[in-house]
Amino acid sequence: MPADGRGQTAGRLRQHRPDGHNDRPAPYGPLRAGDSELQTTEPPVAEADLTLGPVLVSQPRVLLMSSAHPFARREAVSVEDLAEATLLTVAGNVPTHWLDHHFPRQTPSGRPIPHGQAMTHWEDALSLVLAGKGVTPVAAAGAHYYSRPGLVFKPFTDAPGIDYAFVWPTGHETALLRAFVRVALDQVRGVGGPARAAQSPWAHEGTGT
């Protein structure tokens, strides 16, 4: 581990997202309890006690469904199509504005989108989708990490991508935190994969701050 403490910060980040998927009984609980200094999360973040930092990665949004679902025969889906499906959402102490953004209740034309069971854990999503209980939006990387017989991932033609941005408690930004974020952004740029990294808000600062 680096001697400057970045390894400790990375460990805390991994503890919150050990498999890259954030289950949401209380999405900001570790930050507010002081158990984590920093985490990645899917915006929007509108809480006054939290600061939304730069985007680390961005993935296309896709729709996860059973191979038996009628949508599975299509090349792609649209947000308007969700009126013809049951949308599985998430449970827990999740902000309403976040739910409305990722799990809308109506299509762009105003048609209602039926909501089904609310999930607490990512494994619930896989089980419910396989059982034909509904569909749910996920990041495109899910097709790589969670592909299995019976699951189908279809791209959206019109939905925005899913960003993963840094967030930390307001007023608790430190030199170590800034250094870790800069290193993480540089690493993402370096691999040149499908992810993108936003410009660091501290790009004008020296690396020693």
N, C-alpha and C positions, 0 to 999 in steps of 0.2 A: 504494500500500500504506500502511496506517496506520503512523505513525511510532513507535508503541509496540512494534513487533515482532510484533503479532498476525498480520500478513501472512506473516511468515517461518514461524510455527507452522502457519498454514493451508497453506502450501506443502508443509511436511513431511507433513501429513496427506494432502494430495492425492497426493503421491508414493507413499504406501502404497496408496491406493485410487483410482487414476486414473479408473476407470470405475464406481466404486461397488460393485464386487464384489471380494471378498478371496480370491484364490487362496491355497492353503494348503500349499505345500511345507514351510514353517516359519512358522506364523502369527504368532509373536511374535519372529521373528528380528530385524527392524529395531529393535525396542525393546531387546532384550537386547544388540545390537551397538552401541547408542548412535547409530544412524542416524536414529532417530525418537524424539521426546519423548512422543508421544501418538498413539494410533490409535483407530479404532472397530472393534469386533469383536462377533460374536454370542456372548452368554453361553451356557453357564456358563463362568466363569473361576475356577479353583481353585488356580492357581499362587501359591506363597508370595511369589515375587519380583515379582508384578504386583498392582496395585491396580485393582479394578473401580470405575469411576465411574458417573455417572448415565446413564440411557438417553437417547439423543438422539432416536431415532425407533423406532417399532414398526410392523410391517406384518403383515397376516394371512398365515398360512402356506398356500400352495397347492401342488398337485402338478403338476409339469411332465411331460407325456407326449406321445407321438406321436398325431396325429389318427387313426391306425389302431388305437390301443390300445383294448381293450374298455371301459376306464373313460371314454373320450372321449364315450361316448353317455350318460353319467350327468350329472345336474345338479351333484352334489358327491360327494366320497369321504370315507371315515372312516379312522382309523388301522387299524381292524380289516381294512379292505379290502387293506392292504399285504401281507397273507399271500398274496394272489392275484396279486402282481406281483413283478418283480425290481427291487430298490431299488439304484440307482446311488449310490455313496458317494464320499468324497474320500480322496485319498492324501496322503502326506507325513508329517511329524513332528507329527501331530495328537493331542492328548490323548485318551485312551480315554473319559474321562467326557464330553467334548464330542461325540465320535462317537456314544456311546450315547444322548445326549439328542436329537441331530438325526437320527440314522439308527438307530433302534431295531432290535434283533434279534428282538423278538417283539411281538405285539399285546397290548392290554390283557387279553385272555382267555388269553394264553399261546401262541398259535399262532406258529410260526416265520415270520419275514419273510426271504425269500430275498435275499441280497445279491449284486449283480453287480459289474461293473468299478468300480474306484476311480479317480476323476478327479483330475488335478492342476490343470487350468485350466478356467475357466468355458466356454470354447469347446468343450472336450471334452464337457461335459454336453449342449450343444446338438446336437453331431454324433451322440453316442451315442443320445440320445432320438429324433432324427429317423430313425436307423437301426433303431429298434425294439428296442434293447438293454436298455431298462428305463425306469423313472420315477425322479424325484428331487424332493424338496421344495425349494421356493424361496420367496422373499418375493413378495408379490402385485405389487410394482412391476415384477417381471420381465416381466409381461404387457404392460406399457407400453413398456419399453425394448427387449425382445427378441422381440416378437411377429413371427412370420413364417409363411408357409404350411407346414403340416405339424406345427406345434406347438400344443398345447392346454394351458391352465392351468385346473385345476379346484379350487374351494375345498374345504377340509376342513370337516367339520361338528363336529369334536371336538378338533382339534390346537391347541396354544397358538400364539400369534403368534410372529414372529421379531423379537427386539429387537436394536438396534444401540447398544451402549454404549461410552463412552469407557474406555480402559484405559491405564495408564502404569506405568513401573517404580516399585515401592515405594520410598519414601524420596527420590524425585526430583520431588515435587510442588513447583511454583514459583508465584509470584504471576502470572507470564505464563501458565502453564498454566491456573490457575484463571480468569483473565480470559478466555482464549479459550473455555473451556468455557461460562462464563456467557453470552458473546456468542452462541455457537452455539445454546444452548438458547433464548435470547430470539428468535433468528432463526426457529427452527422454530415456536415459538409464534406468531410474527407472521404467517406465511404461512397458517396455519389449514388446512393440507391434511390428508391422511389420516394423517400421522405425529403422534406425540405426543412431548412432551418431559417427562421427569421433573423434579421439583423439584430445583434445584441444591442440593448439600449445603452450599454457601457462601452461601446466599441472605441470611443474616443479616449478611454482611460488606459493607463498602462497596466500590464498584466500583473504588476506587483501590488495593486490596490486590493 
